[in-house]
Amino acid sequence: VPAGIDRFERSLISEHFSDDPLLPTERVLALGAETYPGGDPDVFNMAVMGMRLAQRVNGVSLLHGQVSREMFAGLWPGFDTREVPIGSVTNGVHTPTWVAPEVGVLAEGDWERAATAPAGELFQTRRLLRGRLVAETRRRLRASWRQRGASDAELTWIDDVLDEDVLTIGFARRVPSYKRLTLMLNDPATLSRLLNDPDQPVQIVVAGKAHPADEGGKGLIQQMVQFTDSPDVRRRIVFLPDYDMDMAHALVQGCDVWLNNPLRPLEACGTSGMKAALNGGLNVSVRDGWWDEWYDGGNGWEIPSADGVADATRRDALEATALYELLSKSVAPLFYDRDADGVPQGWVERIRHTFRSLGPKVQAERMVREYVTALYVPAAAASRDLADADLAGTGRYQGFGPAR
């Protein structure tokens, strides 16, 4: 998104450079100039400077690479968009940091081993992690209400917040507007019915933090807090403030479903759903970022995206309705369809498939390997070749720094 790119007034950049003959200010300013159609001649674009100075450029998912080729095609005039030299390496997450010890025991470093664990053992592990999340949520919720001035006598209802046997959805992230924290609130009555369904209830743990200068994001959080404070739903949906890594551990490990509903295609990658998948959580997400690339129909669910609808309000309504239908007709029924031993075999099969299909892919080890083999090693070789040729021809290296 444009807001994710640093752009400064050219005059501000000029203040910090003198007209050194080896590095004239105009040459510096040219590096960040938006010289393409639609560009602003009065700004210095840090991303543009990076692309002009870099040997190689990459997005952080296949879709991000595609969108970036379209955004920055003007830097390579004469190229077809598909031939713009911007590739992609999809992000990954650090497995030891995010995987629950109980899941680590099941896997022992082998995701196929985790996938072949007995169904009862897999589901019992998920129940244990869900119970841990319920306890942590109650603790944090009580602390939050005390900060708001409530007395212990007013907080006895928190003892009944959430249930370790209820389908649990997690939604936790920064709160810029494009991530649509409040999409689930588009039809409050429908959401309330889902939460309080007598046979197939759903519970949701929401956590988020807005940038201090993001008034829009703070407004979205206020809407969420107002809804979750309602006595009709507050035992089934919780908002936790001050989202941090400790809270994230409990959420990605304990949730059965990880919800992600950004405005496609504005999510570069997103990694929280990867962390949930490594713990046996199933993603329910718009096809954006990494999910567009690795969703295969069996490792979670796709929220249909109304990409062609220009009216933002109508688009939100359409996608929220699709989300409600997905939860009520596909996700919840599969979770509550139990065999004689109380195990949801269909749900466990999706957990197995998630371990097999996503376990090896979403790890940072794979990401680093791709950076090294596809980008760093070729870049190093090209730099050596360039330096050798330049030194042989002129006796000096013509780059911005010394030859290495």
FENHU-V423534 format. One record per residue. N is the residue number from 1. RES is the residue in one letter. SS is DSSP state (alpha for helix, beta for strand, coil for the rest). OMEGA is omega in radians with two decimals (999 if undefined). D_LAST is the distance of its C-alpha to the last C-alpha in Angstrom with 2 decimals. Layout:
# FENHU-V423534
[[N RES SS OMEGA D_LAST] [N RES SS OMEGA D_LAST]]
This chain:
# FENHU-V423534
[[1 V coil -3.11 35.66] [2 P alpha -3.11 35.15] [3 A alpha 3.14 35.79] [4 G alpha -3.08 32.67] [5 I coil 3.12 30.40] [6 D coil 3.09 29.76] [7 R beta -3.07 31.03] [8 F beta 3.03 31.62] [9 E beta -3.13 33.57] [10 R alpha -3.13 31.58] [11 S alpha 3.12 33.31] [12 L alpha 3.10 31.93] [13 I alpha -3.09 28.33] [14 S alpha -3.10 29.25] [15 E coil -3.00 30.56] [16 H coil 3.12 27.16] [17 F coil 3.02 25.44] [18 S coil -3.10 26.53] [19 D coil 3.03 26.43] [20 D beta -3.10 23.47] [21 P coil -3.13 23.09] [22 L coil -3.11 19.33] [23 L beta -3.11 20.00] [24 P coil -3.14 23.67] [25 T alpha -3.12 25.46] [26 E alpha 3.10 26.70] [27 R alpha 3.08 23.24] [28 V alpha -3.11 22.54] [29 L alpha -3.14 25.98] [30 A alpha -3.12 25.49] [31 L alpha -3.09 22.71] [32 G coil -3.08 25.37] [33 A beta 3.08 28.36] [34 E coil -3.02 30.67] [35 T coil -3.10 31.35] [36 Y coil 3.14 32.99] [37 P coil -3.12 36.76] [38 G coil 3.13 38.04] [39 G coil -3.14 35.11] [40 D coil -3.10 35.94] [41 P coil -3.07 34.93] [42 D coil -3.08 35.35] [43 V beta 3.03 32.74] [44 F beta -3.03 29.00] [45 N beta -3.08 27.99] [46 M alpha 3.12 25.11] [47 A alpha 3.12 24.98] [48 V alpha 3.08 24.88] [49 M alpha 3.14 21.99] [50 G alpha -3.12 20.08] [51 M alpha -3.13 20.95] [52 R alpha -3.12 19.99] [53 L alpha -3.04 16.46] [54 A coil 2.96 15.94] [55 Q coil -3.06 15.16] [56 R coil -3.11 17.95] [57 V coil 3.12 21.02] [58 N beta 2.93 23.57] [59 G beta -3.06 26.91] [60 V coil 2.93 28.13] [61 S coil 3.12 31.05] [62 L alpha -3.13 32.18] [63 L alpha 3.11 34.58] [64 H alpha 3.07 32.05] [65 G alpha 3.14 29.80] [66 Q alpha -3.14 32.91] [67 V alpha -3.13 33.98] [68 S alpha 3.08 30.55] [69 R alpha 3.11 30.57] [70 E alpha -3.10 33.95] [71 M alpha -2.97 33.02] [72 F coil -3.13 29.98] [73 A alpha -3.11 31.06] [74 G alpha 3.09 31.52] [75 L alpha 3.13 27.77] [76 W coil -3.08 27.88] [77 P coil -3.14 31.10] [78 G coil 3.10 32.73] [79 F coil 2.88 31.49] [80 D coil -3.08 34.14] [81 T alpha -3.10 33.62] [82 R alpha -3.12 33.10] [83 E alpha 3.08 30.28] [84 V coil -3.00 28.28] [85 P coil 3.01 24.80] [86 I coil -3.14 25.23] [87 G beta 3.12 25.57] [88 S beta 2.92 26.58] [89 V coil -3.07 26.07] [90 T coil -3.12 29.24] [91 N coil 3.04 29.12] [92 G coil -3.11 30.44] [93 V beta -3.09 31.96] [94 H coil -2.99 31.68] [95 T alpha -3.09 34.70] [96 P alpha -3.14 35.59] [97 T alpha -2.91 35.71] [98 W alpha -3.09 38.13] [99 V coil 3.11 40.28] [100 A coil 3.14 43.64] [101 P alpha -3.11 44.39] [102 E alpha 3.09 47.40] [103 V alpha 3.08 45.36] [104 G alpha 3.09 42.82] [105 V alpha 3.11 45.76] [106 L alpha -3.02 46.89] [107 A alpha -3.03 43.51] [108 E coil 3.11 42.17] [109 G coil -3.08 38.82] [110 D coil -3.07 40.53] [111 W alpha 3.04 41.54] [112 E alpha 3.09 44.01] [113 R alpha 3.11 45.74] [114 A alpha -3.09 46.08] [115 A alpha -3.08 47.45] [116 T coil 3.06 50.12] [117 A coil 3.12 51.48] [118 P coil -3.08 55.20] [119 A alpha -3.14 55.95] [120 G alpha 3.13 57.96] [121 E alpha 3.11 55.20] [122 L alpha -3.07 52.61] [123 F alpha 3.09 54.96] [124 Q alpha 3.07 56.02] [125 T alpha 3.12 52.41] [126 R alpha 3.14 52.01] [127 R alpha 3.11 55.28] [128 L alpha -3.13 54.14] [129 L alpha 3.09 50.93] [130 R alpha 3.11 53.01] [131 G alpha 3.10 55.42] [132 R alpha 3.10 52.66] [133 L alpha 3.13 51.51] [134 V alpha -3.13 55.12] [135 A alpha -3.14 55.54] [136 E alpha 3.12 52.31] [137 T alpha 3.12 53.26] [138 R alpha -3.13 56.69] [139 R alpha -3.11 55.26] [140 R alpha 3.14 52.85] [141 L alpha 3.12 55.51] [142 R alpha 3.12 58.02] [143 A alpha -3.14 55.59] [144 S alpha -3.13 54.83] [145 W alpha 3.07 58.53] [146 R alpha 3.09 59.25] [147 Q alpha 3.13 56.67] [148 R coil 3.04 58.61] [149 G coil -3.13 61.75] [150 A coil 3.09 63.52] [151 S coil 3.14 65.63] [152 D alpha -3.12 65.72] [153 A alpha 3.14 69.14] [154 E alpha -2.97 67.65] [155 L coil -3.13 64.91] [156 T alpha -3.14 66.90] [157 W alpha -3.12 65.94] [158 I alpha 3.10 62.35] [159 D alpha -3.11 63.64] [160 D alpha 3.13 64.21] [161 V coil -3.14 60.95] [162 L coil -3.07 59.29] [163 D coil -3.07 60.43] [164 E coil 3.12 58.52] [165 D coil -3.11 60.29] [166 V coil 3.08 59.52] [167 L beta -2.99 56.79] [168 T beta -3.13 53.99] [169 I beta 3.10 51.52] [170 G beta 3.04 48.47] [171 F beta -3.07 46.86] [172 A beta -3.13 44.24] [173 R beta 2.96 41.34] [174 R beta -3.02 40.40] [175 V coil 2.90 43.10] [176 P coil -3.01 41.84] [177 S alpha -3.04 44.56] [178 Y alpha 3.10 42.93] [179 K alpha 2.97 43.09] [180 R coil 3.08 46.88] [181 L alpha -2.99 47.99] [182 T alpha 3.10 51.59] [183 L alpha -3.13 51.85] [184 M alpha -3.14 53.93] [185 L alpha -3.06 56.37] [186 N coil 3.06 57.11] [187 D coil -3.05 60.52] [188 P alpha -3.12 61.39] [189 A alpha 3.12 64.62] [190 T alpha 3.11 62.96] [191 L alpha 3.12 60.31] [192 S alpha 3.12 63.11] [193 R alpha 3.10 64.97] [194 L alpha -3.11 61.95] [195 L alpha -3.02 61.47] [196 N coil 3.12 65.16] [197 D coil -3.06 66.01] [198 P coil -3.08 68.66] [199 D coil -3.09 67.59] [200 Q coil -3.09 63.85] [201 P coil 3.08 62.50] [202 V beta 3.01 58.91] [203 Q beta -3.00 57.20] [204 I beta 3.02 54.05] [205 V beta -3.11 51.73] [206 V beta 3.06 49.76] [207 A beta -3.13 47.10] [208 G beta 3.12 44.98] [209 K beta 3.11 43.50] [210 A coil 3.02 43.14] [211 H coil -3.10 40.76] [212 P coil -3.12 42.81] [213 A coil -3.08 42.62] [214 D coil -3.12 43.54] [215 E alpha 3.10 47.30] [216 G alpha 3.11 47.63] [217 G alpha 3.12 46.05] [218 K alpha 3.08 48.32] [219 G alpha 3.10 51.27] [220 L alpha 3.11 50.49] [221 I alpha 3.11 50.48] [222 Q alpha 3.09 53.83] [223 Q alpha -3.13 55.29] [224 M alpha -3.14 54.19] [225 V alpha 3.13 55.62] [226 Q alpha 3.14 58.91] [227 F alpha -3.06 59.27] [228 T alpha 3.09 58.40] [229 D coil -3.07 60.85] [230 S coil 3.14 63.77] [231 P coil -3.12 66.20] [232 D coil -3.03 66.59] [233 V coil -2.93 63.03] [234 R coil 3.04 61.47] [235 R coil -3.09 62.01] [236 R coil 3.09 60.01] [237 I beta -3.03 57.14] [238 V beta 2.96 55.18] [239 F beta 3.11 52.59] [240 L beta 3.13 50.43] [241 P coil 3.05 48.73] [242 D coil 3.11 45.58] [243 Y coil 3.13 43.61] [244 D coil -3.05 41.04] [245 M alpha 3.13 39.34] [246 D alpha 3.10 42.44] [247 M alpha -3.13 44.58] [248 A alpha 3.10 42.14] [249 H alpha -3.11 42.37] [250 A alpha -3.08 46.14] [251 L alpha -3.07 46.08] [252 V alpha 3.12 43.65] [253 Q alpha -2.99 45.33] [254 G alpha -3.08 48.92] [255 C coil 3.04 49.25] [256 D coil -3.08 50.70] [257 V beta 3.03 49.35] [258 W beta -3.04 46.26] [259 L beta 3.10 47.05] [260 N beta -3.09 44.56] [261 N coil 3.11 45.90] [262 P coil 3.04 43.35] [263 L coil -3.09 44.02] [264 R coil 0.07 42.34] [265 P coil -3.01 39.62] [266 L coil 3.12 38.27] [267 E coil -3.10 36.98] [268 A coil 3.09 33.29] [269 C coil -3.02 33.55] [270 G coil -3.12 35.55] [271 T coil -3.08 35.25] [272 S alpha 3.11 38.50] [273 G alpha 3.05 40.36] [274 M alpha -3.13 37.88] [275 K alpha 3.10 38.73] [276 A alpha -3.12 42.41] [277 A alpha 3.13 42.10] [278 L alpha 3.10 40.65] [279 N coil 3.14 43.85] [280 G coil 3.04 46.20] [281 G coil 3.14 46.58] [282 L beta -3.12 47.24] [283 N beta 2.94 45.60] [284 V beta -2.92 47.82] [285 S beta 2.89 45.56] [286 V beta -3.14 45.17] [287 R coil 3.13 42.93] [288 D coil 3.10 39.86] [289 G alpha -3.08 36.31] [290 W alpha -3.08 35.81] [291 W alpha 3.07 39.60] [292 D alpha -3.05 39.79] [293 E alpha -2.94 37.51] [294 W alpha 3.02 38.98] [295 Y coil -3.08 42.60] [296 D coil 3.12 44.73] [297 G coil -3.11 48.28] [298 G coil -3.09 48.73] [299 N coil 3.13 46.24] [300 G beta -3.12 47.75] [301 W beta 3.09 49.21] [302 E beta 2.98 48.15] [303 I beta -3.14 49.59] [304 P coil -3.10 50.44] [305 S coil 3.13 48.68] [306 A coil -3.02 50.65] [307 D coil -3.01 47.71] [308 G coil -3.09 49.96] [309 V coil -3.06 52.11] [310 A coil -3.12 51.28] [311 D coil -3.04 53.64] [312 A alpha -3.13 51.67] [313 T alpha 3.14 54.87] [314 R alpha 3.12 56.18] [315 R alpha 3.10 52.88] [316 D alpha -3.13 52.80] [317 A alpha 3.14 56.42] [318 L alpha -3.08 55.83] [319 E alpha 3.06 52.87] [320 A alpha 3.09 54.65] [321 T alpha 3.11 57.69] [322 A alpha 3.11 55.56] [323 L alpha 3.13 54.12] [324 Y alpha -3.12 57.63] [325 E alpha 3.12 58.91] [326 L alpha -3.13 56.02] [327 L alpha -3.04 56.61] [328 S alpha -3.03 60.39] [329 K alpha -3.09 60.77] [330 S alpha -2.99 57.86] [331 V alpha -3.10 55.96] [332 A alpha 3.12 58.83] [333 P alpha 3.14 61.25] [334 L alpha -3.13 58.76] [335 F alpha -3.06 58.11] [336 Y alpha 3.10 61.84] [337 D coil -2.99 62.97] [338 R coil 3.03 63.69] [339 D coil -3.08 65.18] [340 A coil 3.14 67.96] [341 D coil 3.13 65.54] [342 G coil -3.12 64.17] [343 V coil 3.08 60.83] [344 P coil -3.00 59.51] [345 Q alpha 3.14 58.53] [346 G alpha 3.12 57.10] [347 W alpha -3.14 54.90] [348 V alpha 3.10 53.68] [349 E alpha 3.09 52.82] [350 R alpha 3.05 50.49] [351 I alpha 3.12 48.87] [352 R alpha -3.10 48.44] [353 H alpha 3.07 46.89] [354 T alpha 3.10 44.54] [355 F alpha -3.08 43.27] [356 R alpha -2.99 42.83] [357 S alpha -3.05 41.35] [358 L alpha -3.09 39.17] [359 G coil -3.12 38.52] [360 P coil -3.00 35.59] [361 K coil -2.94 34.18] [362 V coil -3.08 34.08] [363 Q beta 3.13 32.07] [364 A alpha 3.10 28.59] [365 E alpha 3.10 27.67] [366 R alpha -3.14 28.18] [367 M alpha -3.11 26.21] [368 V alpha 3.12 23.11] [369 R alpha -3.14 23.46] [370 E alpha 3.09 23.60] [371 Y alpha -3.09 20.53] [372 V alpha -3.02 18.51] [373 T alpha -3.04 20.12] [374 A alpha -3.03 20.66] [375 L alpha -2.99 17.71] [376 Y alpha -3.11 14.72] [377 V alpha 3.07 14.53] [378 P alpha 3.13 15.19] [379 A alpha 3.12 12.70] [380 A alpha 3.14 9.84] [381 A alpha 3.13 11.41] [382 A alpha 3.13 11.93] [383 S alpha 3.12 8.45] [384 R alpha 3.14 7.63] [385 D alpha -3.12 11.02] [386 L alpha -3.13 10.71] [387 A alpha 3.14 7.85] [388 D alpha -3.13 9.89] [389 A alpha -3.11 13.02] [390 D alpha -3.14 12.27] [391 L alpha 3.14 11.34] [392 A alpha -3.06 14.36] [393 G alpha -3.00 16.57] [394 T alpha -3.11 16.11] [395 G coil 3.08 14.17] [396 R coil 3.12 11.85] [397 Y coil -2.99 9.58] [398 Q coil -3.12 12.19] [399 G coil -3.13 10.75] [400 F coil -3.12 11.72] [401 G coil 3.13 8.67] [402 P coil 3.06 6.31] [403 A coil 3.13 3.78] [404 R coil 999 0.00]]
